[in-house]
Structure formats: structure tokens, C-alpha cells
Amino acid sequence: MQELLFHDATVISMDRNRAIHEHTSVAVRDGRIAEMGPAANLRDRYRTARIIDCRRKAVMPGMVDLHGYLGGSLLKSAGQNLSGGARRAMLENLLPDYTDEAWWQADAQLNALERLKMGTTCMFSMMGGNGTRTDDVAFTRIAARELERIGLRTRIGLGPARPPWPRRFTYWRDGVKTERMVSFDEIIGNCERLLSEHKQGGGAGIVDYGLALSRIGNRNEHDPVWSPEREQWVRKQAEAILHLQRKHGVTFWTHMYGNAIEYAHDEKLGLLGPDTVLSHCTGISERSIAILRDTGTHAAHHPRAARIYTYPGRCPVPELIDSGVTVALGSDSPSTHNCDLFMDMKAAIDQQRIHFKDANVLQPGKVLEMATIDGCKALGLDRELGSVEVGKKADLITIDLFQPHLYPLDMLVYRLVYNATGADVADVTVGGRLIMADRKILTIDEAEVLERAQDVYRSFAERSGLAAHTANPERFWGASRSQ
């Protein structure tokens, strides 16, 4: 692997002291940060390295997105005019019924490009969304291959789609449609197979696996798809996930809101703990916060998710942090908005300050921690990632500071959190591999990916009747509301 030298940068280290170093170079060798020091000194010692000129650039750890959706990047905006429950039902029908191998390849490529170009180097993502596709291991293998090839560090969440079971799944090959019923046990067997394959392969590479559920599934006023029939599966799916988690020692992730945390704790489902990440955490009680604290469970906040305006409740981010719970950030579905964690940092601050009417709540430094080192803590990766320190893996990004909206240069963390966007990211390395240089992706032809994505989307739209979900509502122009 080529040696790299990020030369003469302002380094936002995110180390224990949160140190910021001016006119500093960062040397990368064998995938790790080999040395940091004064720019003039390191330039002489790394004459054969590829030089990344960082004058007027900031170097910082890559950002961590704790809520992605493989299967969502090709469905941007579709069904945006539907209610929360109706949109989830739409996705639950589309992904099991109309996707094929070409879809999962194109979607994984688009997922990787969008996040990398916005400075995200690590993502946790369900394998699918509400219609999770673990019925055929080929789909997961295709997605993992493309994410690895392009260079986005990813933990893919495996698990069953929402019950009841068995469920019908549809397969498209060469334009021919076939269907079959898939049992819950077959799905869990596929998860076991993929987890075992990764372990047998030595766990190498930047793509690995965790476990995921769309939700616990208990009766919950915050859950738009609850039904008595689905609730009957709560304990069986929890037992299956817990068995796999204990056997393979992997992260478990799920949506949690309303009374679900208390329910999981009181019913002793065994799903809470330091290897668990709970997304959204909206509308939760003080008791729920105490349960997260006492069990060491992590929270993921998604301030731009559609849930914030379709269902009641706020994620009590300051209260969680003050209680000692690790809270990190995630973008949620790319079908709702872009995956720019810089925008999520700003939205997280605004949301809490509007609620408390207090400009001192959630300072920029804390939010930058949430987007970097705290995300790594939630995934158990903070010993290897999340800060610019000698010995750590080189997942690094640079920010082009020489731009009107970022000048004059002062109060750098404020500037990045309040004013920067993902479009300001210039260079990206993952595991010491240079993925993007001066905003050009080096690991795949970006134009080909976009053209292929358009072709795949067009075929999908034709066979699925997606046009019904992409038209503007009648009151789209000239009115304050669509209804």
C-alpha cells in the first residue's frame, strides 16, 4: 500500500485532549498513521510518499454514520407524500417484490459514493430497510463486494424482515419473475451462514457484519406498523438475534422509540447492552435513559429523519449525554434526504436549542465528537478509529478551508460544524487507501456508476409501477400544504 503524507495541515485530532495542531503533517504507512509532526520535518523523511498538499485544509478523522439503508439510495424521494406508515408499507412491498442482483449492486455503489464524497468513512447499514433481503445471501455478498471495492468501511446489519412468517419473496433474473415462501428459520440460517463465512475468512477487509431488526415490535403509539400478529413474534426474533450475537460477538442495531426500551428491559429480551446501538430514541422516558445508562447501551441520533415531523417525541440528546450514554449520529435513509453528516451536526444543534430555547445546549465540540469518535465507540472501534493518532487505522478526510463560506479562518470547530458541508471534503482515505483525491473518486468510475444506477432505477420503476409514488401531489405549487 502506497505511503501517503498529508502535508502541512491543520489537524483536528479528536484525541483524548481534543488537540488541534497547526502546520502539521500526518504520515500513513501500511494502512495506519505512522507519524505526526511539524510539516518541515516529515516532508524530508517521507520523500517517496504520495504528497497530499494540505495547506489551507483541515485533516480530521472520517465521519461515522450509524444509520444507513442498503437498498435506499436508489429510492430517493419516492413516496415522500405518504404518511409514515404508508411509506413504510410501500418500501416493504417494493424491496422483497421487485429488486434483483443488479439493484443491490447499483445501490451499494451509490451508497458508497454518496457517503465517501461527503466525508463519511464508516457506516452501519441494514441489509435493506423494512423489506430486509436476507432471504438470499447473494444480495448481501454483492453489496459487501461493492462496498469493499469502492472503499466504504461498513458493518452490514443482518436479520429478519418484519414478521409474520413465512413470507413471500420475489426473484427477477433475466427479466423472469419467480416467487417462493421463505421461513423465519431459513432467514436466521442465512444470517448464521454469512457471519460464519466472515469469521472463517479471518475477518479481513473493511466490510463486516452485525445484526439488525427493524424494530422490537411491541405495542407502541410511536410505531406506525404495529399489529397484534407481529407482536407475537417479538420473543422468537429476540431469542434468535441474541443467540447469534452471543455466538459471533457482533453489534446489534435496531430502531427504538416510545416505550420499546422499557419493554425490552422489562420482558428481559436480552438485547440491551454495550454491543447494542438503538436508533432514534424519540419519545423515550427518564426511566428509559436510566436503562440505557445502566446497561451500557448506545444511542444513535438522526435529527433529519422523517420521524421527527411525523411522530411525537424528541430524542433527549443532552439528557442522554449528561447521564453517561454514548450518543452518535446517523443520516437515516438516503431516500429521504442526502447523507451529509455535516448537515446532521447542524440539525442536531438546532433541534435541541429550539426545544430548550437555550443557545448553550449541545456545543459544536460535542457534536463533532458524536460524528467521529463517539460513533466509533458505539461500534466498538474506538481503539482503532475515530481520531488522528499514531498507530490508529488511517480513516482520514480533508476539508478544503479556502472558500468564502469558511473564511476568515478562526474558531475552526465552529466553522466546520456550522458552515461546512460534505461538498467541502477534498480527500478521503480508508484504511490508508486513498479513495478520493481533490474530490475525484479513484477506486471506481463515478460516471459509470451514475449511468448504471439510472438504468437500474428505470427498469425497477417499470416493473414495480413506481410512477404512482413519484408524482407531485395536486397541491404542489402555490399552496402551503399538500392536503
Residue pairs with C-beta under 8 A, 6 or more apart in sequence:
1 29
1 30
1 31
1 432
1 433
2 49
2 50
2 434
3 27
3 28
3 29
3 34
3 46
3 48
3 49
3 50
4 27
4 28
4 49
4 50
4 52
4 394
4 429
4 432
4 434
5 25
5 26
5 27
5 28
5 42
5 43
5 46
5 49
5 50
5 51
5 52
6 25
6 26
6 27
6 28
6 52
6 54
6 59
6 396
6 398
6 427
7 25
7 39
7 42
7 43
7 51
7 52
7 53
7 54
7 55
8 23
8 24
8 25
8 39
8 43
8 53
8 54
8 55
9 23
9 24
9 25
9 26
9 39
9 54
9 55
9 57
9 58
9 59
9 398
10 20
10 21
10 22
10 23
10 24
10 54
10 57
10 58
10 59
10 401
10 412
11 20
11 21
11 24
11 26
11 36
11 58
11 59
11 60
11 388
12 20
12 58
12 59
12 60
12 368
12 388
12 412
12 413
12 416
13 19
13 20
13 21
13 60
13 387
13 388
13 389
14 60
14 61
14 368
14 369
14 372
14 373
14 386
14 387
14 388
15 387
15 388
15 389
18 365
20 412
20 413
21 36
23 38
23 39
24 36
24 37
24 38
24 39
25 36
25 37
25 38
25 39
25 41
25 42
25 43
25 46
25 54
26 33
26 35
26 36
26 59
26 388
26 396
27 33
27 34
27 35
27 36
27 42
27 45
27 46
27 49
28 34
28 49
28 394
28 396
28 429
28 432
29 432
30 432
31 393
31 394
31 431
31 432
31 433
32 391
32 392
32 393
32 394
32 432
33 388
33 389
33 390
33 391
33 392
33 393
33 394
33 396
34 390
35 42
35 45
35 390
36 42
36 388
36 389
36 390
43 51
50 434
52 398
52 427
52 434
52 437
54 398
56 400
56 401
56 402
57 398
57 399
57 400
57 401
57 402
57 426
57 427
58 398
58 399
58 401
58 412
58 416
59 388
59 396
59 397
59 398
60 372
60 388
60 396
60 397
60 398
60 399
60 416
61 121
61 372
61 373
61 385
61 386
61 387
61 388
61 395
61 396
61 397
62 119
62 120
62 121
62 122
62 153
62 372
62 385
62 395
62 396
62 397
62 428
62 430
63 118
63 119
63 120
63 121
63 122
63 329
63 341
63 371
63 372
63 375
63 397
64 120
64 121
64 122
64 123
64 328
64 329
64 371
64 372
64 374
64 375
64 376
64 378
64 379
64 385
64 386
65 115
65 120
65 122
65 123
65 124
65 329
65 330
65 331
65 339
65 341
65 375
66 123
66 124
66 253
66 277
66 279
66 300
66 328
66 329
66 330
66 375
66 378
66 379
67 124
67 125
67 279
67 300
67 302
67 305
67 330
67 331
67 332
68 111
68 115
68 123
68 124
68 125
68 126
68 154
68 330
68 331
68 334
68 339
69 125
69 126
69 128
69 129
69 332
69 333
69 334
69 335
70 104
70 107
70 108
70 111
70 125
70 126
70 127
70 128
70 143
70 156
71 95
71 99
71 103
71 104
71 107
71 126
71 127
71 128
71 129
71 131
71 133
72 107
72 111
72 129
72 333
72 334
72 335
73 107
73 110
73 111
73 114
73 334
73 335
73 453
74 103
74 106
74 107
74 110
74 453
74 456
74 457
74 460
75 91
75 94
75 335
76 334
76 335
77 335
77 470
78 90
78 335
78 466
78 469
78 470
79 86
79 87
79 90
79 91
79 335
79 469
80 87
80 336
81 472
81 473
81 482
82 90
82 469
83 224
83 310
84 224
84 306
84 307
84 310
84 311
85 224
85 225
87 306
88 130
88 224
88 225
89 225
90 469
91 129
91 130
91 131
91 335
92 130
92 131
92 161
92 162
92 225
93 131
94 131
94 464
94 466
95 128
95 129
95 130
95 131
95 132
95 133
96 131
96 133
96 135
96 161
96 167
96 168
96 169
96 170
97 131
97 169
97 170
97 464
98 170
98 172
98 460
98 463
98 464
99 133
99 139
99 172
99 460
100 171
100 172
100 173
101 138
101 139
101 142
101 173
102 456
102 459
103 456
103 460
104 133
104 139
104 142
104 143
105 142
105 143
105 146
106 449
106 452
106 453
106 456
106 457
107 143
107 453
108 142
108 143
108 144
108 145
108 146
108 147
109 146
109 150
109 444
109 449
109 452
109 453
110 449
110 450
110 453
111 123
111 125
111 147
111 152
111 334
112 146
112 147
112 150
112 151
112 152
112 154
113 150
113 441
113 444
113 446
113 449
114 334
114 338
114 339
115 121
115 123
115 152
115 339
116 150
116 151
116 152
116 428
116 430
116 435
116 436
116 441
117 422
117 425
117 428
117 436
117 439
117 441
118 338
118 339
118 340
118 341
118 342
118 421
118 422
118 423
118 425
119 341
119 342
119 397
119 399
119 422
119 425
119 428
120 152
120 331
120 339
120 341
120 422
121 152
121 153
121 395
121 396
121 397
121 428
121 429
121 430
122 152
122 153
122 154
122 155
122 375
122 376
122 379
122 381
122 385
122 395
123 152
123 153
123 154
123 155
124 154
124 155
124 157
124 210
124 251
124 253
124 277
124 330
124 379
125 154
125 155
125 156
125 157
126 132
126 156
126 157
126 159
126 212
126 214
126 253
127 133
127 134
127 139
127 140
127 143
127 156
127 157
127 158
127 159
127 212
128 134
128 139
128 161
129 214
129 333
130 161
130 162
130 214
130 225
131 161
132 159
132 160
132 161
132 212
132 214
133 139
133 140
133 161
133 169
134 140
134 158
134 159
134 160
134 161
134 187
134 190
134 191
134 194
135 167
135 169
135 182
135 186
135 187
135 190
136 169
136 171
136 190
137 190
137 193
137 194
140 156
140 158
140 194
141 194
143 156
144 154
144 156
144 207
147 154
147 156
147 206
147 207
148 205
148 206
148 207
149 443
149 444
150 435
150 441
150 443
150 444
151 206
151 428
151 430
151 433
151 435
151 443
152 206
152 430
153 206
153 207
153 395
153 430
153 431
154 206
154 207
154 208
155 207
155 208
155 209
155 210
155 251
155 379
156 207
156 208
156 209
156 210
157 209
157 210
157 211
157 212
157 251
157 253
158 190
158 191
158 194
158 195
158 209
158 210
158 211
158 212
159 187
159 191
159 211
159 212
159 213
159 237
159 241
160 184
160 187
160 188
160 191
160 213
160 237
160 240
161 167
161 187
161 214
162 214
162 215
162 217
162 225
162 230
163 184
163 217
163 229
163 230
163 232
163 233
163 237
164 229
164 230
164 232
164 233
165 182
165 183
165 184
165 187
165 233
166 181
166 182
166 183
166 184
167 181
167 182
168 179
168 180
168 181
168 182
169 179
169 180
169 181
169 182
170 177
170 178
170 179
171 177
171 178
171 179
171 180
172 463
184 233
184 236
184 237
184 240
188 240
188 244
191 211
191 244
192 244
194 209
195 209
195 244
195 247
195 248
195 250
196 248
198 208
198 209
199 248
206 430
206 431
208 250
209 250
210 250
210 251
210 252
210 253
211 241
211 244
211 245
211 250
211 251
211 252
211 253
212 252
212 253
212 254
213 237
213 241
213 252
213 253
213 254
213 255
214 254
214 255
215 223
215 225
215 254
215 255
215 256
215 260
216 234
216 238
216 254
216 256
216 260
216 263
216 264
216 269
216 271
217 223
217 226
217 230
217 231
217 233
217 234
217 237
218 226
218 231
218 234
218 259
218 260
218 263
218 264
218 267
219 226
219 231
220 226
220 257
220 258
220 259
220 260
220 263
221 258
221 259
221 312
222 257
222 258
222 259
222 260
222 282
222 283
222 311
222 312
222 313
223 257
223 258
223 260
224 310
224 311
234 267
234 269
235 267
235 269
238 264
238 269
238 270
238 271
241 252
241 271
242 269
242 270
242 271
244 250
245 252
245 275
249 275
250 275
251 275
251 276
251 277
251 379
251 380
252 271
252 275
252 276
252 277
253 276
253 277
253 278
253 279
253 300
254 271
254 276
254 278
254 279
255 278
255 279
255 280
256 264
256 278
256 279
256 280
256 281
256 284
257 280
257 281
257 282
257 283
257 284
257 307
257 311
257 313
258 282
258 283
258 284
258 313
259 285
259 288
261 272
261 278
261 281
261 284
261 288
261 291
261 292
262 285
262 287
262 288
262 291
264 271
264 272
265 272
265 291
265 295
272 291
272 292
272 295
272 297
273 295
273 296
273 297
274 295
274 296
274 297
274 298
274 380
275 380
276 295
276 297
276 298
277 297
277 298
277 299
277 300
277 328
277 378
277 379
278 292
278 297
278 298
278 299
278 300
279 299
279 300
279 302
279 330
279 332
280 300
280 301
280 302
280 305
280 307
280 315
281 288
281 292
281 299
281 300
281 301
281 315
281 316
281 320
282 307
282 308
282 311
282 312
282 313
282 314
282 315
283 311
283 312
283 313
283 314
284 313
284 315
284 316
286 319
289 316
289 319
289 320
289 323
289 325
290 323
291 297
292 298
292 299
292 320
292 323
292 325
293 323
293 324
293 325
297 325
298 325
298 326
298 327
298 328
298 377
298 378
299 315
299 320
299 325
299 326
299 327
299 328
300 327
300 328
300 329
300 330
300 378
301 315
301 317
301 327
301 328
301 329
301 330
301 348
301 370
302 315
302 329
302 330
302 331
302 332
302 344
303 315
303 329
303 344
303 347
303 348
303 350
303 351
304 331
304 332
304 336
304 337
304 343
304 344
304 347
305 332
305 333
305 336
306 332
306 333
306 336
307 332
308 314
308 351
314 351
314 352
314 355
317 327
317 348
317 352
317 362
318 352
318 356
318 361
318 362
320 327
321 327
321 366
326 374
326 377
326 378
327 370
327 374
328 370
328 371
328 374
328 375
328 377
328 378
329 341
329 344
329 345
329 348
329 367
329 370
329 371
329 375
330 344
331 337
331 338
331 339
331 340
331 341
331 344
337 343
338 422
339 422
340 421
340 422
341 371
341 422
342 416
342 417
342 420
342 421
342 422
342 424
343 421
343 422
344 371
345 364
345 367
345 368
345 370
345 371
345 417
346 417
346 418
348 362
348 367
348 370
349 361
349 362
349 364
349 367
349 417
352 361
352 362
353 359
353 361
353 362
364 413
364 414
364 416
364 417
364 418
365 413
367 417
368 413
368 416
368 417
372 386
372 387
373 382
373 386
373 387
374 386
375 386
376 382
376 384
376 385
376 386
377 386
384 392
384 393
385 392
385 393
385 395
386 392
388 396
393 431
393 432
394 429
394 431
394 432
395 429
395 430
395 431
396 427
396 428
396 429
397 425
397 427
397 428
397 429
398 425
398 426
398 427
398 428
399 406
399 416
399 420
399 424
399 425
399 426
400 424
400 425
400 426
401 407
401 409
401 415
401 424
403 424
405 419
405 420
406 415
406 419
406 420
406 424
409 415
425 436
425 439
426 436
426 437
426 438
426 439
427 434
427 436
427 437
427 438
428 434
428 435
428 436
429 435
433 443
434 442
435 441
435 442
435 443
436 442
440 446
460 466
461 467
461 470
473 482
473 483
474 482
475 481
475 482
475 483
476 482
